[in-house]
Amino acid sequence: MNEPLEAVTGHPADEAVRALTTRVFLALAPPDDAKEELELVLRPAYDAYPRMRWNRIEDWHITLAFLGELPVAAVPPLMPPLAGLAARRRPLRLALRGGGHFDERVLWTGVTGDLEGLHRLAVDVRTLVRECGVSFPERPLRPHLTLARSRRGDHADTVEAASSLAAFTGRDWEAGRLHLVGSNVGRGPGPIRYRDIEAWNFRARGGGTAEASGS
């Protein structure tokens, strides 16, 4: 469900403080059945490694471009160009597969399928955002879903959990929407929460708009 910016930032939309920021990224999201399939596979790991900080299934996503902290006022001008880009793109066939970790701290599952198309989409999204005057750090695209993070001193749990996903191969699914996502990082004592600021359908293969995927 799309959220107004005040729901993402925790501040009223009419608060005239241009310095307000929100952490923003652009992403794809697996459909519910693909996420539920992976969640079922992860249940033993949830029980075995309760001290890991597990991401909510609602927050699983494939990041295309991480824009970082932006002034709230900088976000609305991005929306029409991003909507136009989505309308010109066709959905991608993807699947979730295997598992791994970054620096023994971050647990992830990988992405397979139309990776060439995924990389082209990421390049086009990043180029468009920069053409809109928004600067952000360049990071290589490493298609994955972040599933959990270790707590201090518990890195062995992340490595073991990654090994338990090695044989996982999920069903194919169609990524049919581009998501502009904001988070409440640093805006309270609770866990990170992600919310769609907006999302746009890709062009369907038959020439119309794609069915929505993800949450």
Secondary structure by P-SEA (a helix, b strand, c coil): cccccccccccccccccccbbbbbbbbccccaaaaaaaaaaaaaaaaacccccccccccbbbbccccccccccccccccaaaaaaaaabbbbbbbbbbbccccccccccccccaaaaaaaaaaaaaaaaaaacbbbbbbccccccccccccccaaaaaaaaaaaaccccccccccccccccccccccccccbbbbbccccccccccccccccccc
